[in-house]
Amino acid sequence: MSLLSSILLLPTASHAAPEASACSGKDCPTADVVQLVEKLKRPLPATTEYTEVRYVQMLGEPLKLRGDLEYKGASELGKRVVWPYEETTTIANGQVQIQRPGKPAKKFSLKRAPALAGFLESFTATLSGDAQRLAKSYTLHSETSGRHWQLQLVPRDPALARHIARVLISGRDTTPLCFEVEETGGDASVLLVADLAGAPLGGAPQREELQQLCAHAP
């Protein structure tokens, strides 16, 4: 099951990824990474439309979702799906609530979903412009080519690394455009936001196609 699909179903993981200690020495982000992440800071609340493509090994073709995201604070995120179904997920105060029209809300602790917690940390820390916070949980590496850049996050904590292989954030100038999550089990998801949220996609977009779009967005 993909990382973001863990939002849709009650996760079975019973442990949470422990917090990593503050960075020191070689574990701290480089000056280039700090400068890049600081430029990505967004005022609160920040809302963006998105298109999400999930690559789940048990499915015959990619799953596409469209909706909007609301970044509300350091550990708060709202995710609304408007197509192909309706659903609202709210993450706040260490709790997750999922609501679908006409159905009882599902509620569970974020501690039960370490992969989801890892994505939340990468997403909110990036939009808060806090490279030091990111470095507590991830080893960071950045690459820049003209106006385009990519920031790679590899989990430091072994518990989180059992779920997430890496998070790759791609963008242009000061705007993040893509969050690509690779899971250790082989599933993956690509979240297109901002200018790429409405990008025309084929019926079954290949992951390599989206990677090229994210890395070279016009």
Helices and strands as residue ranges (DSSP letters): G 4-7, G 25-27, H 31-38, E 46-55, E 63-73, E 76-83, E 87-92, E 95-99, E 106-109, G 110-112, H 114-127, H 131-137, E 138-145, E 148-155, H 158-161, E 164-172, E 175-183, E 188-193, G 194-196, H 207-215
